[in-house]
Amino acid sequence: LNREDDIIDDRIDVVTRGFMGLSVSCARCHDHKYDPVPTADYYSLHGVFSSSTEPAELPLIGGGVDPSENAAFVKEKKRKEEEITRLIRDTYSEERAKLRRRGGEYMLAVHEHESGKSTRAEAVQMATKSGLNLIVLINWKKAMTQWRAESHPVFLGWFDLKGEGNPLVPRVPTRKGQSEVYSKLFAEAEKRWDVMRKKKPNAKVLPDDNWEAIRQIIMGADTPAKVPMTLAESDSNSLLFGIRNRLKNMRSKIGKLESTHPGAPPRAHVLKDKPRPVEPYIYKRGSSGNRGAQVPRQFLEHFSMNRKPFKKGSGRLELARAVADSKNPLTARVIVNRVWAHHFGRGLVLTPSDFGLRANPPSHPRLLDWLAKEFIVKDWSLKKLHQVIMLSSAYQQLSDDRLEYLQIDPENALLWKMNRQRLTFEALRDGVLQSSGQLDIRIGGKPVDIAKHPTEPRRTLYGFIDRQNLPSLFRTFDFASPDAHCPRRYRNTVPLQALYLMNSAFIVGQAQKLTQRRDFVDAIEVRPKLFFLF
């Protein structure tokens, strides 16, 4: 949602809970209530991530993109970029024209303020309510002050000065009437200029001096009717403010195109250090507008020996090394516990993302410690960790119940049998595709939207996930929420799961594919009675 502090909070939460089982993000507004994490430590990490930024253009990696598909991607991307450029250009043109034609309204607003009929705050409120641009209003105020001092001929009547002034500007009894006259004259001057440029594209001035004087007010180099193009689209004074959401949506479509189009070159999602690292402050009660003491970028105090501030750029590399330090008591245990839970259905610690003081203690603390030590000794190799676990007698047990053990340990906390495990949605869908002979086992590539295109044969691992709009298909089968750090998947049995397996177009289509397989047909011919009974 482009709220930087929330993005950083999410990153801190994912890193600390994901790798260390420690809820550091709880210290965003106050010292952690249970674990030894003060608010200062949170903002030390906050400074690391706020000193990092995502590059506008992600770096290219790899290759192997089909030339014809790449050409189609380039063409489509260019079309979308041209749409954005055209929209910005047309919007600037239209909004600038409005500013020029509403000059009389700005003159009236300046007069109301200068005559004491409105305070500065009231003038700003009136301008905002009327849809006036505050920067342009300030420009008009400065310009009117200068033109009064110079006795500008176009405004002699407005300033009630002696002299006839510009004969095109009649004297009108009320200020509002005068402002309306000036707005019409500004619009007419612009119209005459447009006609002149069509006849003579190289024309520099209008032939009538009076009309040229009026045109210069709104179209000259120093006209007050202008807004800097450098303003961000989120700035209410920007001429693009009214289309900011539309532009954001259009740009997000380009991002999606780059993520999903088969012809898009692969890119790496990276962070890079800002030229000048941020020196963080504590936000009192979590409010960025209420700064407290300054803190250095550094690791958590409770897990540091002779702690020193990070000095290399943002400090992300130093943070990574501190997290993966063999002396860190948490990281290896957290990873080992997650892998154990993957194989056994639940971890040795039942709260995989919380190893703090309020967490459940490990069921087998010595086993957890031994596995963590083995993991570190074997170069933090996940492959070797899987091997150690899967070759154990505990892993290779049957899942059958044994009455004598069931009575003593009904929850199987002592691992006297192998726990039966429910298939994940990914394994379920891949199994169906494999049974029908359709599973695409290629490794790598772009994600596919399996919610919109259910017959897509790619492994479910490559299903496209919109973090803030998870399809109902995934939610039905307890897919892990991608919106925040998720310690584990929850298991629910609901009617929608059965209905999907009975009625969905995907299952029907794969069943039809299954019946067309040669080995399936041969099996029916050999054992027809058995399949008939089934």
C-alpha positions in Angstrom: 0.0 0.0 0.0 3.1 2.2 -0.3 3.2 3.1 3.4 6.9 2.9 4.0 6.8 2.4 7.8 4.3 -0.5 7.4 6.5 -2.1 4.7 9.5 -1.9 6.9 7.6 -3.3 9.9 6.5 -6.2 7.7 10.1 -6.9 6.7 11.3 -6.7 10.3 8.6 -9.2 11.2 9.3 -11.6 8.4 13.1 -11.6 9.1 12.9 -11.9 12.9 10.0 -14.3 13.2 10.9 -16.2 10.1 14.6 -16.8 11.0 14.7 -16.3 14.7 11.2 -17.0 16.1 11.2 -13.7 17.8 8.3 -11.2 17.5 10.5 -8.0 17.3 7.7 -6.1 15.6 5.8 -6.1 18.9 8.3 -3.4 20.0 7.2 -0.9 17.4 5.2 1.2 19.9 6.7 0.1 23.3 9.2 -2.2 24.8 8.3 -5.9 24.3 6.1 -7.0 27.1 7.7 -10.4 27.5 10.9 -10.8 25.5 14.1 -8.8 25.9 13.5 -6.5 22.9 13.4 -2.8 23.7 11.9 -0.3 21.3 15.4 1.0 20.6 16.3 -2.4 19.1 13.2 -2.3 16.8 14.2 1.1 15.4 17.8 0.0 15.0 16.5 -2.6 12.6 14.1 0.0 11.2 17.1 2.1 10.2 18.6 -0.8 8.3 15.6 -1.2 6.1 14.8 2.5 5.7 18.4 2.8 4.4 17.5 0.3 1.6 15.4 0.9 -1.4 13.9 -1.0 -4.3 15.4 0.1 -7.6 13.0 1.5 -10.2 14.2 -1.1 -12.7 15.1 -4.5 -11.4 18.3 -6.1 -12.7 18.1 -8.7 -15.4 19.1 -12.3 -14.6 19.5 -15.3 -16.9 18.1 -15.5 -20.3 16.5 -18.1 -22.6 13.4 -16.0 -23.5 11.8 -16.9 -26.8 12.5 -14.1 -29.3 9.0 -14.0 -30.7 7.4 -13.9 -27.2 9.9 -11.3 -26.2 8.9 -9.1 -29.2 5.3 -9.5 -28.2 6.1 -8.4 -24.7 8.1 -5.4 -25.8 5.3 -4.3 -28.1 2.7 -4.7 -25.3 4.8 -2.9 -22.7 5.5 0.0 -25.1 1.8 0.3 -25.8 1.0 0.6 -22.1 3.9 3.0 -21.5 2.6 5.2 -24.4 -0.8 5.2 -22.8 0.6 6.6 -19.6 2.7 9.2 -21.4 -0.3 10.3 -23.4 -2.5 10.5 -20.3 0.1 12.6 -18.5 0.6 14.9 -21.5 -3.2 15.4 -22.0 -3.8 15.9 -18.3 -1.1 18.6 -18.0 -2.5 20.3 -21.1 -6.1 20.3 -19.8 -5.2 21.3 -16.2 -2.9 24.1 -17.4 -5.7 25.4 -19.6 -8.1 25.4 -16.6 -5.6 27.4 -14.5 -5.3 30.0 -17.3 -9.0 30.4 -17.7 -9.7 30.6 -13.9 -7.4 33.6 -13.4 -10.3 35.8 -12.3 -11.1 33.4 -9.5 -7.6 33.6 -8.2 -7.6 37.4 -8.4 -10.9 37.4 -6.3 -9.4 35.0 -3.7 -6.3 37.2 -3.4 -8.5 40.3 -3.0 -10.7 38.6 -0.3 -7.6 37.8 1.7 -5.8 41.2 1.3 -8.9 43.2 2.1 -9.2 41.4 5.5 -12.4 39.6 4.6 -10.7 36.3 5.2 -7.8 35.1 7.3 -5.0 33.0 5.8 -6.5 29.8 7.0 -10.0 30.8 5.7 -8.4 31.8 2.3 -6.7 28.4 2.1 -10.0 26.6 3.1 -12.0 28.7 0.5 -9.4 27.9 -2.2 -9.4 24.2 -1.4 -13.2 24.1 -1.4 -13.3 25.9 -4.7 -10.8 23.6 -6.3 -8.1 26.3 -6.5 -4.4 25.3 -6.6 -2.6 26.7 -3.6 0.7 27.1 -5.4 -1.0 29.1 -8.2 -2.9 31.1 -5.6 0.4 32.1 -4.0 1.8 32.9 -7.4 -1.2 35.2 -8.1 -0.7 37.0 -4.8 2.9 37.7 -5.5 2.2 38.7 -9.1 -0.7 41.0 -8.1 1.5 42.8 -5.6 4.2 43.4 -8.2 1.6 44.5 -10.9 0.1 47.0 -8.5 3.5 48.5 -7.8 4.2 48.6 -11.6 0.8 50.1 -12.4 0.3 47.2 -14.9 -2.1 48.5 -17.6 -4.3 45.4 -17.7 -5.1 45.8 -14.0 -5.6 49.6 -13.6 -9.3 49.2 -13.2 -8.9 46.3 -10.8 -6.6 48.3 -8.6 -8.8 51.4 -8.8 -5.8 53.4 -10.1 -6.0 56.4 -12.4 -5.8 55.9 -16.1 -7.9 54.2 -18.6 -5.9 51.0 -18.6 -6.6 48.3 -21.1 -9.7 49.4 -23.1 -10.8 45.7 -23.3 -11.3 45.5 -19.6 -14.6 47.3 -18.7 -15.2 48.8 -15.2 -17.7 46.6 -13.4 -19.1 47.7 -10.0 -18.5 44.4 -8.1 -15.3 42.5 -7.6 -16.9 39.2 -8.4 -18.2 40.7 -11.7 -14.7 42.0 -12.5 -13.2 38.6 -11.8 -15.7 37.0 -14.2 -14.8 39.5 -16.9 -11.1 38.8 -16.5 -11.7 35.0 -16.7 -13.6 35.5 -20.0 -10.8 37.7 -21.3 -8.1 35.2 -20.4 -10.1 32.5 -22.2 -10.6 34.7 -25.3 -6.9 35.6 -25.4 -6.0 32.0 -25.4 -8.6 31.3 -28.1 -7.2 34.1 -30.3 -3.7 32.7 -29.8 -4.7 29.2 -30.9 -6.3 30.6 -34.0 -3.2 32.7 -34.7 -0.9 29.6 -34.3 -3.0 27.6 -36.7 -2.6 30.3 -39.4 1.0 31.2 -38.6 2.8 28.4 -36.6 5.8 30.6 -36.1 3.9 33.5 -34.7 5.5 35.1 -31.6 2.8 37.6 -30.5 -0.8 38.6 -31.2 -1.1 41.5 -33.7 -3.3 43.5 -31.2 -1.2 44.9 -28.4 -4.0 44.9 -25.9 -4.8 41.2 -26.5 -1.1 40.4 -26.4 -0.8 42.1 -23.0 -3.7 40.0 -21.6 -2.2 36.8 -23.2 1.1 37.4 -21.5 -0.6 37.4 -18.1 -1.6 33.8 -18.5 0.8 32.4 -21.1 4.0 34.4 -20.6 7.2 32.9 -19.2 6.5 34.4 -15.7 2.8 33.7 -15.6 1.4 32.9 -12.2 -0.9 30.2 -13.8 1.8 27.5 -13.6 2.7 24.6 -11.3 6.1 22.9 -11.1 6.2 19.6 -13.0 8.5 18.3 -10.3 5.7 17.9 -7.8 4.9 14.3 -6.9 1.6 12.9 -8.0 0.6 12.4 -4.4 0.9 16.2 -3.8 -2.5 17.8 -3.9 -1.0 20.8 -5.8 0.3 18.5 -8.6 -1.7 18.7 -11.9 -1.7 14.9 -11.9 -3.3 14.6 -8.4 -6.7 13.9 -9.9 -5.5 10.9 -11.9 -2.9 9.6 -9.4 -4.9 6.4 -8.7 -5.5 5.8 -12.4 -1.8 6.2 -13.1 -0.9 3.9 -10.2 -3.3 1.3 -11.6 -1.8 1.6 -15.1 1.7 1.2 -13.8 0.8 -1.8 -11.8 -0.5 -3.4 -15.0 3.0 -2.9 -16.5 4.5 -4.5 -13.4 2.1 -7.5 -13.7 2.9 -7.8 -17.4 6.6 -8.0 -16.6 5.9 -10.7 -14.0 3.6 -12.9 -16.0 4.2 -12.4 -19.7 6.2 -15.4 -21.1 8.3 -13.0 -23.2 9.4 -10.8 -20.3 13.1 -11.1 -19.4 13.6 -12.5 -15.9 14.5 -10.0 -13.2 15.8 -10.3 -9.7 13.8 -8.8 -6.8 16.5 -6.9 -4.9 17.1 -4.1 -2.5 20.0 -1.7 -2.8 21.6 0.7 -0.3 20.7 4.3 -0.4 23.6 6.7 -1.1 23.3 8.0 2.5 22.2 5.6 5.2 19.4 6.8 7.5 20.3 7.6 11.1 17.2 6.2 12.8 15.2 7.7 15.7 12.8 6.0 18.1 9.2 6.8 17.2 7.3 7.5 20.4 4.2 5.3 20.5 5.0 4.3 16.9 4.3 7.7 15.5 6.8 9.0 12.9 5.8 12.6 13.8 6.8 12.1 17.4 10.5 11.4 17.4 12.5 10.3 20.4 16.2 9.5 20.9 18.4 8.7 18.0 19.7 5.1 17.9 22.4 3.4 15.7 21.7 0.7 13.2 22.8 -2.5 15.0 21.7 -6.0 16.0 19.5 -7.0 18.9 21.3 -6.4 22.2 20.2 -9.6 24.0 21.9 -11.7 21.3 25.1 -9.7 20.8 28.5 -9.9 22.4 30.3 -6.6 22.3 27.6 -5.1 20.1 28.8 -2.5 17.6 26.8 -0.3 15.2 26.6 -1.4 11.6 29.0 0.6 9.4 28.8 -0.9 5.9 26.1 0.9 3.9 22.6 0.2 5.2 23.8 -2.6 7.4 21.8 -5.4 5.7 24.9 -7.6 5.1 26.0 -7.2 8.7 22.4 -8.0 9.9 22.3 -11.1 7.7 25.6 -12.3 9.2 24.4 -11.7 12.7 21.2 -13.7 12.0 23.2 -16.6 10.5 26.0 -16.5 13.1 26.7 -19.9 14.5 26.7 -18.3 18.0 23.1 -17.1 17.5 21.1 -19.4 19.7 17.9 -19.1 17.7 18.3 -19.3 14.0 19.5 -22.9 13.6 16.9 -24.1 16.1 14.1 -22.3 14.3 15.1 -23.6 10.9 15.5 -27.2 12.2 12.1 -27.0 13.9 10.5 -25.8 10.6 12.0 -28.7 8.6 11.0 -31.2 11.4 7.4 -29.9 11.2 7.4 -30.3 7.4 8.2 -34.0 7.8 6.2 -34.8 11.0 3.3 -32.5 10.7 4.2 -30.5 13.7 7.4 -29.1 15.2 9.3 -30.0 18.3 8.3 -26.5 19.3 4.6 -26.1 18.5 4.9 -22.3 18.0 7.4 -22.3 15.1 7.6 -18.5 14.8 7.7 -17.8 18.5 10.7 -19.1 20.6 10.2 -16.3 23.2 9.3 -16.6 26.8 5.6 -17.1 26.1 6.2 -19.9 23.6 5.5 -23.6 24.2 8.7 -25.3 25.4 10.1 -28.0 23.0 8.9 -31.5 23.4 12.4 -32.9 22.9 14.8 -30.1 23.8 18.0 -32.3 23.6 16.9 -33.5 20.1 16.3 -29.9 19.0 19.7 -28.9 20.2 21.5 -31.8 18.6 19.8 -31.3 15.3 20.7 -27.6 15.4 24.3 -28.4 16.1 24.4 -30.9 13.3 22.9 -28.4 10.9 25.6 -25.8 11.7 28.4 -28.4 11.6 27.3 -29.6 8.2 27.5 -26.0 6.7 23.9 -25.1 7.2 22.9 -27.6 4.5 19.2 -28.2 4.3 19.7 -31.2 2.0 21.8 -32.9 4.7 19.3 -31.9 7.4 16.5 -33.6 5.4 18.7 -36.6 5.0 19.4 -36.9 8.8 15.7 -36.7 9.6 14.4 -39.0 6.9 16.9 -41.8 7.6 15.9 -41.8 11.3 13.9 -44.6 12.8 11.4 -42.1 14.0 10.6 -40.9 10.5 10.4 -44.5 9.1 7.8 -45.7 11.5 4.4 -46.9 10.5 1.4 -44.7 11.2 -0.6 -47.5 12.8 -2.0 -47.0 16.3 -0.7 -49.2 19.1 -3.2 -49.5 22.0 -0.6 -49.6 24.8 1.0 -46.4 23.6 -2.2 -44.7 22.6 -3.5 -44.9 26.2 -0.3 -43.3 27.5 0.4 -40.7 24.8 -2.7 -40.1 22.7 -1.2 -37.0 21.1 1.9 -38.9 20.0 4.1 -36.3 21.6 6.8 -38.9 22.2 6.8 -39.9 18.5 5.9 -43.6 18.9 4.3 -43.6 15.4 4.4 -41.6 12.3 1.7 -39.0 12.1 -0.7 -39.1 9.2 -0.5 -35.9 7.3 -3.1 -34.1 5.1 -2.1 -33.3 1.6 -1.5 -29.6 0.9 -3.5 -27.9 -1.9 -0.4 -27.9 -4.1 0.3 -31.6 -3.7 -3.4 -32.4 -4.2 -3.6 -30.4 -7.5 -0.3 -31.7 -8.7 -1.4 -35.3 -8.0 -4.6 -34.8 -10.0 -2.6 -33.5 -12.9 -0.1 -36.3 -12.8 -2.9 -38.9 -12.7 -4.3 -37.5 -15.9 -0.9 -37.3 -17.5 -1.0 -33.5 -17.8 1.5 -32.4 -15.2 4.2 -30.0 -16.6 7.4 -30.7 -14.6 9.5 -27.9 -16.1 11.5 -26.0 -13.5 11.4 -22.2 -13.4 9.5 -19.7 -15.5 6.7 -17.2 -15.1 3.8 -17.7 -12.7 0.4 -18.7 -14.1 -3.0 -17.7 -12.9 -4.5 -21.1 -12.1 -7.6 -19.5 -10.6 -8.6 -18.0 -14.0 -7.0 -20.8 -16.0 -7.7 -23.9 -14.0 -6.6 -26.3 -16.8 -3.1 -24.8 -16.8 -0.8 -27.9 -16.4 2.1 -26.2 -14.6 2.9 -27.3 -11.1 0.8 -25.4 -8.5 4.1 -24.1 -7.1 4.0 -21.7 -10.0 0.5 -20.4 -9.3 0.3 -16.6 -9.4 -0.4 -15.1 -6.0 -1.8 -11.6 -5.5 -0.7 -10.8 -2.0 -3.8 -8.6 -1.2 -6.3 -10.4 -3.3 -5.9 -14.2 -2.7 -8.3 -16.1 -4.9 -11.1 -18.0 -3.1 -9.8 -21.3 -4.5 -6.6 -21.0 -2.4 -8.6 -19.9 0.7 -10.9 -22.9 0.4 -7.9 -25.2 0.8 -6.2 -23.4 3.7 -3.4 -21.9 1.6 -1.1 -19.8 3.8 -2.1 -16.2 4.0 0.4 -14.2 1.9 -0.6 -10.9 3.5 1.5 -11.3 6.6 4.0 -13.7 8.2 2.2 -17.0 8.6 3.8 -19.5 11.1 2.0 -22.5 9.8 -1.0 -23.5 7.7 -4.3 -24.1 9.5 -6.4 -27.1 8.6 -10.1 -26.9 8.1 -12.6 -29.3 6.6 -15.4 -27.4 4.9 -18.1 -28.3 2.3 -16.5 -26.1 -0.3 -13.6 -28.5 -0.5 -15.8 -31.5 -1.3 -17.9 -29.4 -3.8 -14.7 -28.3 -5.6 -13.6 -31.9 -5.9 -17.0 -33.0 -7.2 -18.0 -30.2 -9.5 -15.1 -28.0 -10.5 -14.2 -27.6 -14.2 -10.7 -28.5 -13.4 -11.5 -31.9 -11.8 -14.0 -32.8 -14.5 -11.5 -31.9 -17.2 -8.7 -34.0 -15.6 -11.1 -36.9 -15.2 -11.9 -36.8 -18.9 -8.1 -36.7 -19.6 -7.6 -39.7 -17.4 -10.1 -41.8 -19.3 -8.3 -41.0 -22.5 -5.0 -42.4 -21.2 -3.9 -45.6 -23.0 -2.8 -47.3 -19.8 -6.2 -46.4 -18.2 -8.1 -47.9 -21.2 -6.0 -51.0 -21.2 -6.6 -51.5 -17.5 -10.4 -51.3 -18.0 -10.3 -53.8 -20.8 -8.3 -56.3 -18.6 -10.4 -55.8 -15.5 -13.8 -54.5 -16.6 -15.8 -56.0 -13.7 -13.6 -54.4 -11.1 -14.0 -50.9 -12.5 -17.7 -51.5 -13.0 -18.1 -52.2 -9.3 -15.9 -49.2 -8.5 
